[in-house]
Amino acid sequence: MQRTAVNGVGILGIGAYRPHRVVGNAEVAARTGRTAEWIERRTGIVERRYAGPGESVTDMAVEAARKAAADAGIAPGKLGAVILASMSYLQQSPGGSAEIADRLGIRAAAFDLNAACAGFCYALALASAMVRDGSAQYVAVIGSDRMTDIVAPDDPSAAILFADGAGAVVVGPQDEEGIGPVVWGSDGSRAGLIAHDAAWDAFRDDPGREWPTMKMAGPEVFRWAIEEMPAVARAALEAAGIGAGDLDAFVPHQANLRMIETVTQRLDLPGHVTVARDVVHSGNTSAASVPLALARLKELGSVGSGGLALLLGFGAGLTWGAQVVRLP
């Protein structure tokens, strides 16, 4: 059985959904024992968004996907697949992607993917392969996380960082190649650095136990990221056959501003490369962070159409993924 393969695959449109509630550092400081000044100094975050009662992982994902399809000039009915990257979708089954597809008015292939903060880069790689081999003509790739559901609000290491939101892109055929080879991997030996403090069965077996929440060993994760992620980024440049000087933008996972600045410095990027710093106003939104940062660059006009961007996602697992893309 033959499929119609395509030569070039790229990102055709970008969409974002940012919850309405803006939360400043003073509010977070009041419940974590930190000061607003300390939070900004250590993380670079000034404010973040928290989802309200009517803003679930799937609600946010649908809105981001609709905007991405509109930006691409593609009717949602033409989408052949929906991939949801999320680490905070709380319903075990079914996954959220089928609901998203239904709300977009389609009966497309749909599946969820959990690679934490690297999830969007993983999903983007899968979507590009699907379009390239003819499995789907257009694919919605969505990163959506409501991290406030899985982080204790008084946790001084995690609550100061994490927030909610969704970002999406539409991947489809185009004349030139627009998504480079992915460089990805994992190190399960360090899984405990970012992990829930208990499995769900512990909550089931002991009803008196507190809701399991995600914990993070911040200093250890910081050291891991700044020591190992620059090599991953360089490998993605090499896989794409370009050098750092060919880039127009660097879009790393928006973990915290200090981490972004350190990784950027170690990559020794030329001064003309725009570095995404969406974390300042959006916080760490896990799988949503890279597409939200892409959307912010487009909203600000920081990088023109056709510009080359290096994407770099990394997080719990530990997992990582990176690729070079051409911006729509």
The 8 nearest C-alpha neighbors of each residue, nearest first, counted from 0:
[[1, 2, 3, 133, 134, 132, 4, 135],
 [2, 0, 3, 4, 133, 132, 134, 5],
 [3, 1, 133, 4, 0, 132, 134, 5],
 [2, 4, 133, 5, 1, 132, 134, 131],
 [3, 5, 132, 133, 131, 2, 6, 130],
 [6, 4, 131, 7, 172, 3, 132, 133],
 [5, 7, 131, 8, 4, 174, 176, 175],
 [6, 8, 176, 175, 173, 174, 172, 5],
 [9, 7, 172, 176, 173, 177, 171, 127],
 [8, 10, 177, 178, 170, 171, 11, 173],
 [9, 11, 170, 169, 12, 327, 168, 171],
 [12, 10, 71, 327, 169, 170, 9, 171],
 [11, 13, 71, 70, 67, 169, 168, 10],
 [14, 12, 67, 168, 167, 294, 70, 169],
 [15, 13, 67, 66, 63, 167, 166, 168],
 [16, 14, 166, 63, 291, 165, 294, 167],
 [15, 17, 63, 165, 59, 164, 62, 166],
 [16, 18, 164, 19, 15, 165, 48, 163],
 [19, 17, 50, 48, 20, 49, 164, 16],
 [18, 20, 21, 17, 48, 50, 49, 51],
 [19, 21, 49, 48, 18, 22, 50, 51],
 [20, 22, 48, 47, 19, 49, 23, 46],
 [23, 21, 47, 46, 48, 20, 26, 24],
 [24, 22, 46, 25, 26, 45, 21, 47],
 [23, 25, 35, 27, 26, 28, 46, 45],
 [24, 26, 35, 28, 27, 23, 29, 34],
 [27, 25, 29, 24, 28, 23, 22, 30],
 [28, 26, 24, 29, 25, 30, 159, 31],
 [27, 29, 33, 25, 34, 31, 26, 30],
 [28, 30, 26, 27, 31, 32, 25, 33],
 [29, 31, 153, 28, 27, 32, 152, 26],
 [32, 30, 153, 155, 28, 33, 29, 154],
 [31, 33, 28, 30, 29, 34, 155, 153],
 [34, 32, 28, 31, 37, 35, 38, 155],
 [33, 35, 28, 37, 36, 38, 32, 25],
 [34, 36, 24, 25, 38, 37, 28, 39],
 [35, 37, 39, 34, 38, 40, 24, 33],
 [38, 36, 40, 34, 35, 39, 41, 33],
 [39, 37, 35, 41, 40, 36, 42, 34],
 [38, 40, 43, 44, 36, 42, 37, 41],
 [39, 41, 37, 38, 43, 42, 36, 44],
 [42, 40, 38, 39, 37, 43, 257, 255],
 [43, 41, 255, 44, 39, 256, 40, 38],
 [42, 44, 39, 256, 40, 279, 41, 255],
 [43, 45, 279, 39, 42, 46, 282, 278],
 [46, 44, 279, 39, 280, 24, 23, 43],
 [47, 45, 23, 280, 22, 44, 24, 281],
 [46, 48, 281, 282, 22, 280, 21, 162],
 [49, 47, 21, 20, 18, 163, 162, 22],
 [50, 48, 163, 20, 162, 18, 51, 21],
 [51, 49, 18, 54, 163, 20, 48, 145],
 [50, 52, 54, 53, 49, 20, 18, 19],
 [53, 51, 54, 50, 55, 49, 58, 18],
 [54, 52, 51, 55, 58, 50, 59, 18],
 [53, 55, 51, 50, 58, 52, 59, 56],
 [56, 54, 58, 57, 59, 53, 145, 50],
 [55, 57, 59, 58, 143, 144, 145, 60],
 [56, 58, 60, 55, 59, 61, 95, 99],
 [59, 57, 55, 61, 54, 60, 56, 62],
 [58, 60, 62, 57, 56, 61, 165, 16],
 [61, 59, 57, 63, 58, 62, 165, 143],
 [62, 60, 64, 58, 63, 59, 99, 57],
 [61, 63, 65, 59, 64, 60, 16, 66],
 [64, 62, 15, 14, 16, 60, 66, 167],
 [65, 63, 67, 61, 167, 66, 62, 60],
 [66, 64, 68, 62, 67, 63, 61, 69],
 [65, 67, 14, 69, 63, 64, 68, 70],
 [66, 68, 14, 13, 12, 64, 70, 168],
 [69, 67, 71, 73, 65, 70, 66, 72],
 [70, 68, 72, 66, 71, 67, 73, 65],
 [69, 71, 12, 67, 68, 72, 66, 13],
 [72, 70, 12, 11, 68, 73, 69, 67],
 [71, 73, 69, 70, 68, 74, 12, 11],
 [72, 74, 68, 71, 69, 75, 77, 70],
 [73, 75, 76, 77, 68, 72, 69, 78],
 [76, 74, 77, 78, 103, 68, 73, 65],
 [77, 75, 74, 78, 105, 104, 103, 79],
 [76, 78, 75, 74, 79, 137, 73, 136],
 [79, 77, 137, 75, 76, 138, 80, 139],
 [78, 80, 135, 107, 137, 138, 136, 77],
 [81, 79, 108, 138, 107, 109, 78, 139],
 [80, 82, 109, 139, 138, 96, 140, 108],
 [83, 81, 140, 110, 111, 109, 141, 139],
 [84, 82, 111, 141, 96, 112, 142, 85],
 [83, 85, 142, 112, 118, 113, 119, 111],
 [86, 84, 113, 143, 144, 87, 286, 142],
 [85, 87, 115, 113, 88, 144, 84, 114],
 [86, 88, 144, 85, 89, 145, 146, 149],
 [89, 87, 90, 86, 85, 56, 144, 95],
 [88, 90, 87, 91, 148, 86, 149, 56],
 [89, 91, 92, 88, 93, 94, 95, 87],
 [92, 90, 89, 93, 94, 88, 95, 199],
 [93, 91, 94, 90, 95, 89, 88, 111],
 [92, 94, 91, 95, 90, 97, 96, 98],
 [95, 93, 92, 96, 111, 97, 110, 91],
 [94, 96, 98, 97, 57, 99, 93, 111],
 [95, 97, 99, 109, 110, 98, 83, 94],
 [98, 96, 100, 109, 99, 95, 101, 94],
 [99, 97, 101, 96, 95, 100, 102, 57],
 [98, 100, 96, 102, 97, 101, 61, 57],
 [101, 99, 103, 97, 105, 98, 102, 96],
 [102, 100, 104, 98, 103, 105, 99, 97],
 [101, 103, 99, 104, 100, 98, 61, 105],
 [104, 102, 100, 101, 105, 75, 99, 61],
 [105, 103, 101, 102, 100, 76, 106, 75],
 [104, 106, 100, 101, 107, 76, 103, 75],
 [107, 105, 100, 101, 108, 104, 97, 79],
 [106, 108, 80, 79, 105, 109, 100, 81],
 [107, 109, 80, 81, 79, 106, 110, 97],
 [110, 108, 81, 96, 97, 80, 82, 107],
 [109, 111, 82, 96, 83, 81, 112, 94],
 [112, 110, 83, 82, 96, 94, 84, 95],
 [111, 113, 84, 83, 114, 85, 118, 110],
 [114, 112, 86, 115, 85, 84, 118, 111],
 [113, 115, 118, 117, 116, 112, 318, 316],
 [116, 114, 86, 118, 117, 113, 315, 286],
 [115, 117, 285, 286, 314, 313, 118, 312],
 [118, 116, 312, 313, 319, 114, 115, 120],
 [119, 117, 114, 121, 84, 286, 115, 116],
 [118, 120, 122, 121, 286, 142, 117, 84],
 [119, 121, 123, 122, 118, 320, 117, 312],
 [122, 120, 118, 124, 119, 123, 320, 117],
 [123, 121, 119, 125, 124, 120, 118, 126],
 [122, 124, 120, 126, 125, 121, 119, 127],
 [123, 125, 121, 127, 122, 126, 181, 120],
 [126, 124, 122, 128, 123, 127, 129, 121],
 [127, 125, 129, 123, 128, 124, 138, 122],
 [126, 128, 130, 124, 129, 125, 131, 123],
 [127, 129, 131, 125, 126, 130, 132, 124],
 [130, 128, 134, 126, 127, 131, 132, 135],
 [131, 129, 135, 133, 127, 136, 128, 132],
 [130, 132, 128, 5, 129, 4, 133, 127],
 [133, 131, 4, 129, 130, 134, 128, 5],
 [132, 134, 4, 130, 3, 135, 2, 131],
 [135, 133, 129, 132, 130, 136, 2, 131],
 [136, 134, 79, 130, 133, 137, 129, 80],
 [135, 137, 130, 171, 79, 133, 138, 172],
 [136, 138, 171, 78, 79, 170, 135, 169],
 [139, 137, 80, 170, 78, 169, 79, 81],
 [138, 140, 169, 81, 168, 82, 141, 80],
 [141, 139, 82, 168, 167, 81, 169, 138],
 [142, 140, 167, 83, 166, 84, 82, 143],
 [141, 143, 287, 84, 286, 166, 165, 119],
 [144, 142, 165, 287, 85, 60, 56, 164],
 [145, 143, 85, 87, 146, 163, 56, 164],
 [144, 146, 163, 147, 56, 87, 148, 164],
 [145, 147, 148, 149, 162, 144, 163, 161],
 [146, 148, 150, 145, 149, 162, 163, 161],
 [149, 147, 146, 145, 150, 87, 151, 212],
 [148, 150, 212, 146, 147, 213, 87, 151],
 [151, 149, 212, 213, 147, 148, 152, 146],
 [150, 152, 154, 153, 212, 158, 149, 213],
 [151, 153, 158, 154, 150, 30, 147, 31],
 [152, 154, 31, 30, 151, 155, 158, 32],
 [153, 155, 158, 151, 156, 157, 152, 31],
 [156, 154, 31, 157, 158, 153, 159, 32],
 [155, 157, 154, 158, 217, 159, 215, 160],
 [158, 156, 160, 159, 154, 155, 161, 215],
 [157, 159, 154, 160, 152, 161, 155, 156],
 [158, 160, 157, 155, 27, 161, 156, 38],
 [161, 159, 158, 157, 283, 282, 162, 255],
 [160, 162, 283, 158, 282, 284, 146, 157],
 [161, 163, 284, 146, 282, 283, 48, 49],
 [164, 162, 145, 49, 284, 146, 144, 48],
 [165, 163, 17, 144, 143, 16, 18, 284],
 [166, 164, 143, 287, 16, 142, 60, 59],
 [165, 167, 15, 290, 291, 287, 142, 63],
 [168, 166, 141, 14, 64, 63, 140, 13],
 [167, 169, 13, 67, 140, 12, 139, 14],
 [168, 170, 139, 12, 11, 138, 10, 67],
 [169, 171, 10, 138, 9, 137, 11, 168],
 [170, 172, 137, 8, 9, 136, 130, 11],
 [173, 171, 8, 7, 9, 5, 130, 136],
 [172, 174, 7, 8, 175, 9, 171, 176],
 [173, 175, 7, 176, 172, 6, 8, 5],
 [176, 174, 7, 173, 177, 8, 6, 9],
 [177, 175, 7, 8, 178, 9, 174, 173],
 [176, 178, 9, 325, 324, 8, 175, 179],
 [179, 177, 324, 9, 176, 323, 8, 325],
 [178, 180, 323, 239, 322, 324, 181, 177],
 [181, 179, 322, 238, 239, 182, 178, 235],
 [180, 182, 322, 321, 183, 124, 179, 320],
 [183, 181, 321, 320, 235, 322, 180, 234],
 [184, 182, 320, 319, 181, 321, 185, 318],
 [185, 183, 319, 318, 320, 186, 182, 317],
 [184, 186, 318, 317, 187, 319, 316, 183],
 [187, 185, 317, 188, 189, 318, 316, 190],
 [186, 188, 190, 189, 316, 317, 185, 318],
 [187, 189, 186, 190, 191, 317, 316, 185],
 [190, 188, 187, 191, 192, 186, 317, 316],
 [191, 189, 187, 316, 192, 317, 188, 193],
 [190, 192, 193, 194, 189, 188, 215, 316],
 [191, 193, 216, 190, 215, 189, 194, 220],
 [194, 192, 215, 315, 191, 214, 190, 216],
 [195, 193, 213, 191, 214, 192, 196, 215],
 [194, 196, 213, 212, 197, 214, 211, 198],
 [195, 197, 211, 212, 213, 194, 214, 198],
 [198, 196, 195, 211, 201, 199, 212, 202],
 [197, 199, 200, 201, 211, 195, 196, 202],
 [200, 198, 202, 201, 203, 197, 211, 210],
 [199, 201, 203, 202, 198, 204, 197, 205],
 [202, 200, 204, 199, 203, 198, 205, 197],
 [201, 203, 199, 205, 200, 204, 208, 206],
 [204, 202, 200, 201, 205, 206, 199, 208],
 [205, 203, 201, 202, 200, 206, 208, 199],
 [204, 206, 202, 207, 208, 203, 201, 200],
 [207, 205, 208, 202, 203, 204, 209, 201],
 [208, 206, 205, 209, 202, 204, 210, 203],
 [207, 209, 206, 205, 202, 210, 201, 211],
 [208, 210, 211, 207, 202, 206, 212, 205],
 [209, 211, 212, 208, 202, 199, 149, 197],
 [212, 210, 197, 196, 195, 209, 198, 213],
 [213, 211, 149, 195, 150, 196, 151, 210],
 [212, 214, 195, 194, 150, 149, 196, 215],
 [215, 213, 194, 195, 193, 196, 212, 157],
 [214, 216, 193, 217, 192, 157, 194, 156],
 [215, 217, 192, 219, 218, 220, 193, 214],
 [216, 218, 220, 215, 219, 221, 156, 192],
 [219, 217, 221, 220, 216, 222, 223, 215],
 [220, 218, 222, 221, 217, 216, 223, 192],
 [221, 219, 223, 217, 222, 218, 224, 216],
 [220, 222, 218, 224, 219, 223, 217, 225],
 [223, 221, 219, 225, 220, 224, 226, 218],
 [224, 222, 220, 226, 221, 225, 227, 219],
 [223, 225, 228, 221, 227, 226, 222, 220],
 [224, 226, 262, 222, 223, 227, 228, 221],
 [225, 227, 223, 224, 222, 228, 229, 230],
 [228, 226, 224, 229, 230, 225, 223, 231],
 [227, 229, 231, 224, 230, 225, 232, 226],
 [230, 228, 232, 231, 227, 266, 262, 233],
 [231, 229, 233, 228, 232, 227, 234, 226],
 [232, 230, 228, 234, 229, 233, 235, 182],
 [231, 233, 229, 235, 230, 234, 228, 321],
 [234, 232, 230, 236, 235, 231, 229, 237],
 [233, 235, 237, 231, 232, 236, 238, 230],
 [234, 236, 238, 232, 322, 233, 237, 182],
 [237, 235, 233, 239, 234, 238, 241, 242],
 [236, 238, 240, 234, 239, 235, 241, 233],
 [239, 237, 235, 240, 236, 180, 234, 179],
 [240, 238, 236, 179, 237, 241, 235, 180],
 [241, 239, 237, 238, 236, 242, 235, 179],
 [242, 240, 236, 239, 237, 245, 243, 238],
 [241, 243, 244, 245, 236, 237, 240, 246],
 [242, 244, 245, 246, 268, 241, 236, 269],
 [243, 245, 242, 246, 269, 268, 272, 241],
 [246, 244, 243, 242, 241, 247, 307, 272],
 [247, 245, 307, 244, 243, 248, 308, 272],
 [246, 248, 272, 307, 306, 308, 273, 302],
 [249, 247, 273, 308, 272, 246, 274, 250],
 [248, 250, 309, 274, 308, 273, 251, 275],
 [251, 249, 310, 275, 309, 274, 311, 248],
 [252, 250, 311, 310, 312, 253, 249, 289],
 [251, 253, 312, 289, 254, 288, 311, 313],
 [252, 254, 278, 283, 288, 255, 251, 277],
 [255, 253, 283, 252, 258, 256, 278, 259],
 [254, 256, 42, 258, 257, 253, 278, 43],
 [255, 257, 43, 259, 258, 42, 260, 278],
 [258, 256, 260, 259, 255, 42, 261, 43],
 [257, 259, 261, 256, 260, 255, 262, 221],
 [260, 258, 256, 262, 257, 261, 263, 255],
 [259, 261, 263, 257, 258, 262, 264, 256],
 [260, 262, 264, 258, 263, 259, 257, 265],
 [261, 263, 265, 259, 225, 264, 260, 229],
 [264, 262, 260, 266, 261, 265, 259, 267],
 [263, 265, 261, 267, 266, 262, 260, 268],
 [264, 266, 262, 267, 263, 261, 229, 225],
 [265, 267, 263, 264, 268, 229, 262, 233],
 [268, 266, 264, 265, 263, 269, 243, 262],
 [267, 269, 266, 243, 270, 263, 272, 264],
 [270, 268, 271, 272, 244, 267, 243, 246],
 [269, 271, 272, 268, 273, 267, 244, 274],
 [270, 272, 269, 273, 247, 268, 244, 248],
 [273, 271, 247, 248, 270, 269, 246, 274],
 [274, 272, 248, 247, 249, 271, 275, 301],
 [273, 275, 249, 248, 250, 276, 272, 263],
 [276, 274, 250, 277, 292, 249, 273, 296],
 [275, 277, 278, 279, 274, 256, 253, 292],
 [276, 278, 292, 279, 275, 280, 281, 253],
 [277, 279, 282, 281, 253, 276, 280, 283],
 [280, 278, 44, 277, 45, 43, 281, 282],
 [279, 281, 46, 47, 278, 277, 45, 282],
 [282, 280, 47, 278, 277, 48, 279, 46],
 [281, 283, 278, 47, 162, 160, 161, 280],
 [282, 284, 161, 254, 253, 160, 162, 285],
 [283, 285, 288, 162, 287, 163, 161, 144],
 [284, 286, 116, 287, 288, 283, 115, 144],
 [287, 285, 116, 142, 118, 119, 288, 85],
 [288, 286, 142, 165, 143, 166, 284, 285],
 [287, 289, 284, 291, 285, 253, 286, 290],
 [288, 290, 292, 252, 291, 287, 293, 250],
 [291, 289, 166, 293, 292, 288, 287, 167],
 [292, 290, 166, 294, 288, 293, 289, 15],
 [291, 293, 295, 289, 277, 290, 294, 275],
 [294, 292, 290, 296, 291, 295, 289, 297],
 [293, 295, 291, 297, 292, 296, 13, 298],
 [294, 296, 298, 292, 297, 293, 299, 291],
 [297, 295, 301, 299, 293, 294, 298, 300],
 [296, 298, 300, 294, 295, 299, 301, 293],
 [299, 297, 295, 296, 300, 294, 301, 293],
 [298, 300, 296, 301, 297, 295, 302, 294],
 [301, 299, 297, 302, 298, 296, 303, 295],
 [300, 302, 296, 299, 297, 303, 273, 298],
 [303, 301, 300, 306, 296, 297, 247, 304],
 [302, 304, 306, 305, 300, 301, 326, 297],
 [303, 305, 327, 306, 326, 302, 325, 297],
 [304, 306, 326, 325, 327, 303, 307, 302],
 [307, 305, 326, 325, 247, 304, 303, 302],
 [306, 308, 325, 246, 247, 324, 326, 248],
 [309, 307, 248, 324, 249, 323, 247, 246],
 [308, 310, 323, 249, 250, 322, 248, 324],
 [311, 309, 250, 321, 322, 251, 323, 308],
 [310, 312, 321, 251, 252, 320, 250, 309],
 [311, 313, 117, 252, 320, 319, 116, 251],
 [314, 312, 319, 117, 116, 318, 320, 252],
 [313, 315, 116, 318, 317, 115, 117, 316],
 [316, 314, 317, 193, 115, 318, 190, 194],
 [317, 315, 318, 190, 187, 314, 185, 186],
 [316, 318, 315, 186, 185, 314, 190, 187],
 [319, 317, 185, 316, 314, 313, 184, 315],
 [318, 320, 313, 117, 183, 312, 184, 185],
 [319, 321, 183, 312, 182, 120, 117, 311],
 [320, 322, 311, 182, 310, 181, 235, 312],
 [323, 321, 181, 235, 310, 179, 309, 180],
 [322, 324, 309, 179, 308, 310, 178, 239],
 [325, 323, 178, 308, 177, 307, 179, 326],
 [324, 326, 307, 177, 305, 306, 308, 178],
 [325, 327, 305, 306, 304, 324, 307, 10],
 [326, 304, 11, 305, 10, 12, 325, 306]]
